[in-house]
């Protein structure tokens, strides 16, 4: 069990940060929705994250692969905590969008940094179980975060909830400080200034890897596609819940808690049956069932009929996420993981901006339910593609021959 001390400590930090993140996300959504009453304004809020990714990740990957990832994670947590703490004191919604954009830039850099650190910290044989436990911790945040947000909304205002997230990020930074340094820096990378020439060479390196590992790239692009659809469709979630289903803030928070319960159940199954659940199964089954959950949700006529869809989304997402993340960690070289994830993240972000904006505009002028349902249908087509791609290669013995899954 001692070998799991650091992974469990890392999971604790992730859990604390995730709880605060959910409180922050819900609070900020409600602040914007209450002030504007517009689903397009909420969609714009969701678009800030991918736009920030476009602005930062072109160069961030080259930076991440050349610095101490643990120290960078600590500084990014502190930076985001200070930014979030400023939001309640801003004079107008315009400044809220600006600060949220800067915070999202920090988050865009943090995610690939954390992925590199986790891959180095966790042995290959433990990664699938770690990713399942990570989904479990994430689900606890999903379950506890909205509940805390609901209580804070009842006791105070959404701005009170904002302050809680800042505090959570300070705690996360402290926990990361307790973790070991796992970076082994090349001598030529130490003290090396980041230049445009270096960024171009890194881009060429990622391009060469993509050509020689085309199947790995296809699977990763499916993961990006899943993220694009989920982000775009989620941007309609709170307007649909409040304007169509007419849910109050507390009921909306409780609905998100049921989403967390679905993740918990799925994560427990993934953790217990790690050796029995192959990566191809997790990807091929989890992805289409997430889409089915969205279709059920946007077909709902009341709070009670929405419960099944929300629960199914949470349950299925743990299978897809665990499969995709394990595949990614095992088959993208950790030495270039920051650059690979960041550069493909720019492509993902562009698609998120486009699809989120399209759905937001369509929902503004037509029906939120119809737009959400159509978006979910497109997601289902992507899920079916994922299923046929991974099962076809399994039948051909591709995974065994190439080492994409363990025998």
C-alpha positions as CSV (number, residue, x, y, z in Angstrom):
1,X,0.0,0.0,0.0
2,X,3.0,2.3,0.6
3,X,3.5,2.4,-3.2
4,X,0.1,4.0,-3.5
5,X,0.9,6.8,-1.0
6,X,1.8,9.4,-3.7
7,X,-0.9,8.4,-6.1
8,X,-3.5,8.7,-3.3
9,X,-2.1,12.0,-2.3
10,X,-2.3,13.2,-5.9
11,X,-5.9,12.0,-6.0
12,X,-6.7,14.0,-2.9
13,X,-5.4,17.1,-4.5
14,X,-7.4,16.4,-7.6
15,X,-10.5,15.8,-5.5
16,X,-10.2,19.1,-3.5
17,X,-9.6,21.1,-6.7
18,X,-12.5,19.3,-8.5
19,X,-15.0,20.1,-5.7
20,X,-14.1,23.8,-5.9
21,X,-14.2,23.7,-9.7
22,X,-17.8,22.4,-9.7
23,X,-18.9,25.1,-7.2
24,X,-17.1,27.7,-9.3
25,X,-18.6,26.5,-12.6
26,X,-22.2,26.4,-11.3
27,X,-21.9,29.7,-9.6
28,X,-20.4,31.5,-12.6
29,X,-23.1,30.0,-14.9
30,X,-25.8,31.3,-12.6
31,X,-24.2,34.7,-12.2
32,X,-24.2,35.1,-16.0
33,X,-27.6,33.6,-16.5
34,X,-29.2,35.7,-13.8
35,X,-27.7,38.9,-15.1
36,X,-28.4,38.3,-18.8
37,X,-31.2,35.6,-19.0
38,X,-29.5,34.5,-22.3
39,X,-28.4,31.0,-23.2
40,X,-26.1,32.6,-25.7
41,X,-24.3,34.5,-22.9
42,X,-23.8,31.1,-21.1
43,X,-22.6,29.5,-24.3
44,X,-20.1,32.4,-24.6
45,X,-18.9,31.6,-21.1
46,X,-18.2,28.0,-22.1
47,X,-16.4,29.2,-25.2
48,X,-13.9,31.1,-23.1
49,X,-12.1,27.9,-22.2
50,X,-11.4,26.7,-25.7
51,X,-10.4,30.2,-26.9
52,X,-8.0,30.3,-23.9
53,X,-6.6,26.9,-25.1
54,X,-6.1,28.3,-28.6
55,X,-4.1,31.2,-27.2
56,X,-2.0,29.2,-24.8
57,X,-1.5,25.7,-26.1
58,X,0.4,26.6,-29.3
59,X,3.4,27.3,-27.2
60,X,2.5,25.8,-23.8
61,X,3.4,22.2,-24.8
62,X,7.0,23.2,-25.6
63,X,7.2,25.0,-22.3
64,X,5.7,22.1,-20.3
65,X,8.1,19.5,-21.6
66,X,11.1,21.7,-20.6
67,X,10.2,22.7,-17.0
68,X,9.5,21.0,-13.7
69,X,5.9,20.0,-14.0
70,X,5.3,19.7,-10.2
71,X,6.4,23.3,-9.6
72,X,4.4,24.5,-12.6
73,X,1.3,22.9,-11.2
74,X,1.7,24.6,-7.9
75,X,2.2,28.1,-9.4
76,X,-0.8,27.6,-11.8
77,X,-3.0,26.6,-8.8
78,X,-2.0,29.7,-6.9
79,X,-2.4,31.9,-10.0
80,X,-6.0,30.6,-10.6
81,X,-6.9,30.9,-6.9
82,X,-6.0,34.6,-6.9
83,X,-7.9,35.3,-10.1
84,X,-11.0,33.5,-8.9
85,X,-10.9,35.4,-5.6
86,X,-11.1,38.7,-7.6
87,X,-14.4,37.9,-9.4
88,X,-16.8,39.0,-6.6
89,X,-15.2,42.4,-6.6
90,X,-15.4,43.1,-10.3
91,X,-17.5,46.1,-11.4
92,X,-19.2,44.6,-14.4
93,X,-19.9,41.4,-16.4
94,X,-17.3,42.4,-19.0
95,X,-14.5,42.2,-16.4
96,X,-15.9,38.8,-15.2
97,X,-15.5,37.5,-18.8
98,X,-11.9,38.9,-19.0
99,X,-10.8,37.4,-15.6
100,X,-12.5,34.1,-16.5
101,X,-10.6,34.0,-19.7
102,X,-7.3,34.5,-17.9
103,X,-8.2,31.8,-15.4
104,X,-9.1,29.5,-18.3
105,X,-5.6,30.1,-19.8
106,X,-4.1,28.9,-16.6
107,X,-6.4,25.8,-16.6
108,X,-5.5,25.1,-20.2
109,X,-1.8,24.9,-19.3
110,X,-2.5,23.0,-16.1
111,X,-4.3,20.0,-17.7
112,X,-1.5,18.8,-20.0
113,X,1.0,19.6,-17.2
114,X,-0.9,17.4,-14.8
115,X,-1.2,14.6,-17.4
116,X,2.6,14.6,-17.9
117,X,3.2,14.5,-14.1
118,X,0.7,11.7,-13.6
119,X,2.1,9.6,-16.4
120,X,5.6,9.8,-14.9
121,X,4.4,9.2,-11.3
122,X,2.1,6.2,-12.0
123,X,3.6,2.9,-13.2
124,X,2.1,1.6,-16.5
125,X,0.5,-1.5,-14.8
126,X,-1.4,0.8,-12.3
127,X,-2.6,3.5,-14.8
128,X,-6.0,2.0,-15.7
129,X,-6.9,1.5,-12.0
130,X,-5.5,5.0,-11.2
131,X,-7.7,6.5,-14.0
132,X,-10.7,4.7,-12.7
133,X,-10.0,6.0,-9.2
134,X,-9.5,9.4,-10.7
135,X,-13.0,9.2,-12.2
136,X,-14.3,8.2,-8.8
137,X,-12.6,11.2,-7.1
138,X,-14.0,13.4,-9.9
139,X,-17.4,12.0,-9.3
140,X,-17.2,12.7,-5.6
141,X,-16.5,16.3,-6.5
142,X,-19.4,16.2,-9.0
143,X,-21.6,14.9,-6.2
144,X,-20.4,17.1,-3.3
145,X,-19.6,20.2,-5.3
146,X,-23.1,20.9,-6.6
147,X,-24.5,20.0,-3.1
148,X,-22.2,22.5,-1.5
149,X,-23.1,25.1,-4.2
150,X,-26.8,24.6,-3.4
151,X,-26.2,25.1,0.3
152,X,-24.1,28.2,-0.4
153,X,-26.8,29.6,-2.7
154,X,-29.3,29.0,0.1
155,X,-27.2,30.6,2.8
156,X,-25.7,33.4,0.6
157,X,-25.0,34.2,-3.0
158,X,-23.1,32.6,-5.9
159,X,-20.2,34.9,-5.0
160,X,-19.8,33.1,-1.7
161,X,-19.4,29.9,-3.7
162,X,-16.8,31.6,-5.9
163,X,-14.6,32.2,-2.8
164,X,-14.8,28.5,-1.9
165,X,-13.1,27.5,-5.2
166,X,-10.3,29.9,-4.6
167,X,-9.7,28.3,-1.2
168,X,-9.8,24.8,-2.7
169,X,-7.1,25.7,-5.2
170,X,-4.8,27.0,-2.4
171,X,-5.3,23.6,-0.7
172,X,-4.6,21.8,-3.9
173,X,-1.3,23.7,-4.3
174,X,-0.3,22.7,-0.8
175,X,-1.0,19.0,-1.5
176,X,1.0,19.1,-4.7
177,X,3.9,20.5,-2.7
178,X,4.0,17.3,-0.7
179,X,4.4,15.1,-3.8
180,X,7.8,14.0,-5.2
181,X,9.7,15.5,-8.1
182,X,9.5,13.0,-11.0
183,X,11.0,15.1,-13.8
184,X,14.4,14.1,-15.3
185,X,15.3,17.1,-17.4
186,X,17.7,16.8,-20.3
187,X,20.8,18.9,-19.9
188,X,20.1,20.8,-23.1
189,X,16.6,21.7,-21.9
190,X,17.8,23.3,-18.6
191,X,17.7,27.0,-18.9
192,X,16.7,26.9,-22.5
193,X,14.7,29.9,-23.7
194,X,11.6,29.2,-25.6
195,X,11.8,30.6,-29.1
196,X,9.6,30.4,-32.2
197,X,12.2,28.1,-33.9
198,X,11.9,25.6,-31.0
199,X,8.1,25.7,-31.2
200,X,8.3,25.0,-35.0
201,X,10.7,22.1,-34.4
202,X,8.4,20.7,-31.8
203,X,5.5,20.9,-34.2
204,X,7.5,18.9,-36.7
205,X,8.3,16.3,-34.1
206,X,4.6,15.8,-33.3
207,X,3.8,15.6,-37.0
208,X,6.3,12.9,-37.5
209,X,5.0,10.9,-34.6
210,X,1.4,11.3,-35.9
211,X,2.4,9.9,-39.3
212,X,4.1,6.8,-37.8
213,X,1.4,6.2,-35.2
214,X,-1.7,7.0,-37.2
215,X,-4.0,4.6,-35.2
216,X,-3.0,6.2,-31.9
217,X,-3.8,9.6,-33.4
218,X,-7.2,8.4,-34.6
219,X,-8.1,7.2,-31.2
220,X,-7.0,10.4,-29.6
221,X,-9.0,12.4,-32.1
222,X,-12.1,10.4,-31.1
223,X,-11.4,11.5,-27.5
224,X,-11.1,15.1,-28.7
225,X,-14.4,14.7,-30.6
226,X,-16.1,13.4,-27.4
227,X,-14.8,16.4,-25.5
228,X,-16.0,18.8,-28.3
229,X,-19.6,17.4,-28.3
230,X,-19.8,17.2,-24.5
231,X,-18.6,20.8,-24.0
232,X,-20.9,22.2,-26.6
233,X,-24.0,20.2,-25.4
234,X,-23.2,21.0,-21.8
235,X,-23.4,24.7,-22.6
236,X,-27.1,24.2,-23.1
237,X,-27.6,22.2,-19.9
238,X,-28.3,25.0,-17.4
239,X,-30.5,27.0,-19.8
240,X,-32.5,23.8,-20.6
241,X,-32.8,22.9,-16.9
242,X,-33.9,26.4,-15.8
243,X,-35.8,27.7,-18.8
244,X,-37.4,24.5,-20.2
245,X,-37.7,22.2,-17.1
246,X,-38.1,25.3,-14.8
247,X,-35.8,23.9,-12.1
248,X,-34.8,26.1,-9.2
249,X,-31.0,26.6,-8.4
250,X,-31.1,24.0,-5.6
251,X,-32.9,21.4,-7.8
252,X,-30.5,22.0,-10.6
253,X,-27.6,21.4,-8.2
254,X,-29.3,18.2,-7.0
255,X,-29.7,17.0,-10.6
256,X,-25.9,17.4,-11.1
257,X,-25.4,15.4,-7.9
258,X,-27.3,12.5,-9.5
259,X,-24.8,12.8,-12.4
260,X,-22.1,12.3,-9.7
261,X,-23.8,9.2,-8.4
262,X,-23.7,7.7,-11.9
263,X,-19.9,8.4,-12.1
264,X,-19.4,6.9,-8.7
265,X,-21.1,3.6,-9.7
266,X,-19.2,3.5,-13.0
267,X,-15.9,4.3,-11.3
268,X,-16.3,1.5,-8.7
269,X,-17.0,-1.0,-11.4
270,X,-13.9,0.2,-13.3
271,X,-11.7,0.0,-10.2
272,X,-12.9,-3.4,-9.1
273,X,-12.8,-5.1,-12.6
274,X,-9.7,-3.3,-14.0
275,X,-8.1,-6.5,-15.2
276,X,-11.3,-7.7,-16.8
277,X,-12.2,-4.5,-18.7
278,X,-10.1,-4.1,-21.8
279,X,-9.3,-0.6,-23.1
280,X,-11.1,-1.2,-26.4
281,X,-14.3,-2.2,-24.5
282,X,-14.2,0.9,-22.3
283,X,-13.8,3.2,-25.4
284,X,-16.2,1.3,-27.7
285,X,-19.1,1.0,-25.2
286,X,-18.7,4.1,-23.0
287,X,-18.6,6.7,-25.8
288,X,-22.0,5.9,-27.5
289,X,-23.8,5.4,-24.2
290,X,-22.8,8.9,-23.1
291,X,-24.6,10.2,-26.2
292,X,-27.6,8.1,-25.4
293,X,-27.7,9.7,-22.0
294,X,-27.8,13.2,-23.6
295,X,-30.6,12.1,-25.9
296,X,-32.6,11.0,-22.9
297,X,-31.9,14.2,-21.0
298,X,-33.0,16.5,-23.8
299,X,-36.1,14.4,-24.3
300,X,-37.1,14.9,-20.6
301,X,-40.4,16.6,-19.7
302,X,-39.7,17.1,-16.0
303,X,-37.0,16.8,-13.3
304,X,-37.9,13.1,-12.8
305,X,-37.6,12.2,-16.4
306,X,-34.3,14.0,-16.7
307,X,-32.8,11.9,-13.9
308,X,-32.2,8.8,-16.0
309,X,-30.4,10.7,-18.7
310,X,-28.1,12.5,-16.3
311,X,-27.4,9.3,-14.4
312,X,-26.5,7.4,-17.7
313,X,-24.2,10.2,-18.8
314,X,-22.3,10.0,-15.5
315,X,-22.2,6.2,-15.5
316,X,-20.9,5.9,-19.1
317,X,-18.4,8.7,-19.0
318,X,-16.2,6.8,-16.5
319,X,-15.8,3.9,-19.0
320,X,-14.9,6.2,-21.9
321,X,-12.6,8.5,-19.9
322,X,-10.7,5.6,-18.3
323,X,-10.2,3.9,-21.6
324,X,-9.1,7.0,-23.6
325,X,-6.8,8.3,-20.8
326,X,-5.1,4.9,-20.3
327,X,-4.6,4.5,-24.0
328,X,-3.1,8.0,-24.2
329,X,-0.7,7.5,-21.3
330,X,0.5,4.1,-22.6
331,X,1.1,5.0,-26.2
332,X,2.2,8.7,-26.4
333,X,5.8,9.1,-25.3
334,X,5.9,11.0,-22.0
335,X,8.9,13.0,-23.2
336,X,6.7,14.7,-25.8
337,X,3.3,14.3,-24.1
338,X,3.0,18.0,-23.3
339,X,3.6,19.0,-26.9
340,X,1.4,16.3,-28.3
341,X,-1.6,17.1,-26.0
342,X,-1.2,20.8,-26.3
343,X,-1.0,20.9,-30.1
344,X,-4.0,18.6,-30.6
345,X,-5.7,20.6,-27.9
346,X,-5.6,23.6,-30.1
347,X,-7.5,21.7,-32.8
348,X,-10.0,20.5,-30.2
349,X,-10.5,24.0,-28.9
350,X,-11.2,25.4,-32.4
351,X,-13.9,22.8,-32.9
352,X,-15.3,23.5,-29.4
353,X,-15.6,27.2,-30.2
354,X,-17.3,26.5,-33.5
355,X,-19.8,23.9,-32.3
356,X,-20.6,25.7,-29.0
357,X,-21.2,29.0,-30.8
358,X,-23.3,27.3,-33.4
359,X,-25.5,25.5,-30.8
360,X,-25.7,28.7,-28.7
361,X,-26.9,30.8,-31.6
362,X,-29.3,28.1,-32.7
363,X,-30.7,27.8,-29.2
364,X,-31.1,31.6,-28.9
365,X,-33.4,31.7,-32.0
366,X,-35.0,28.3,-32.1
367,X,-35.6,25.7,-29.3
368,X,-33.1,24.7,-26.7
369,X,-34.6,21.2,-26.5
370,X,-34.4,20.7,-30.3
371,X,-30.8,22.0,-30.6
372,X,-29.7,19.8,-27.6
373,X,-31.4,16.8,-29.1
374,X,-29.8,17.3,-32.6
375,X,-26.3,17.9,-31.0
376,X,-26.8,14.7,-29.0
377,X,-27.7,12.8,-32.2
378,X,-24.4,14.0,-33.8
379,X,-22.5,12.8,-30.7
380,X,-24.2,9.4,-31.0
381,X,-22.8,9.1,-34.6
382,X,-19.3,9.7,-33.2
383,X,-19.9,7.1,-30.5
384,X,-20.9,4.5,-33.1
385,X,-17.8,5.3,-35.1
386,X,-15.6,4.8,-32.0
387,X,-17.3,1.4,-31.4
388,X,-16.7,0.1,-34.9
389,X,-13.1,1.5,-35.1
390,X,-11.9,-0.2,-31.9
391,X,-13.9,-3.5,-32.3
392,X,-12.7,-3.8,-36.0
393,X,-9.1,-3.5,-34.9
394,X,-9.7,-5.9,-32.1
395,X,-11.0,-8.6,-34.4
396,X,-8.0,-8.2,-36.6
397,X,-5.7,-8.7,-33.6
398,X,-4.3,-5.2,-34.0
399,X,-4.3,-4.4,-30.3
400,X,-2.4,-7.5,-29.4
401,X,0.1,-7.2,-32.2
402,X,0.9,-3.6,-31.6
403,X,0.8,-3.7,-27.8
404,X,-2.2,-1.4,-27.6
405,X,-3.7,-3.6,-24.9
406,X,-2.1,-6.0,-22.5
407,X,-2.5,-9.7,-23.2
